[in-house]
Amino acid sequence: MSGRVRAAVAAVRDPEIRVLSIEELGILRDVRVGPGGEAVVTITPTYLGCPALDAIRDDIIAAAHGAGVTEVEIITSLSPPWSTDWLSEAARAKLSAAGIAPPVPELPLPPSARLLPLVRTAARCPRCGSPDTEEIARTGSTACKALLRCRACREPFEHVKAH
């Protein structure tokens, strides 16, 4: 039963980034099923005040019940905080295919440069691949995305903010 419950919960779609499941997004941390059919699901939200968190919890409960669980406890773990580093390459590819630029990884810096601000490369346009992009709005359709425009093809697109 544990594998069935894990698969059902893992398949829950993120309500704000519908192309990714909560597992692909890195929100799902753990699923444990007890001998009496009760489940404990641990999640880490992408943002502390994520407005989609209640919907995610409701969808997790529904998915677990659909997989045969009698009771569901959801633990919200804030430590360590969610990071865009938890996105797999497959998740990043799904974002690009949906026209959403995935977060840009930090450039590796030597230990001597740790006091310097983080350096990030430009978000690439998911349509033409150009790195010549500009931010139009710091917040897009959701708080975790920004609205950018490609200077090469002039198309606007959303970008998942790195953190």
Buried (B, 14 or more C-beta within 10 A) or exposed (E): EEEBBBEBBBBBBBBBBEBBBBBBBBBBBEBBBEEEEBBBBBBBBBBEEBEBBEBBBEBBBBBBBEBEBEEBEBEBEEEEEBEBEBBEEEBBEBBBEBBBBBBBEEEEEEEEEEEEEEEEEBBBBBBEEBEEBEEEEEEBEBBBBBBBBBEBEEBBBBBBBBE
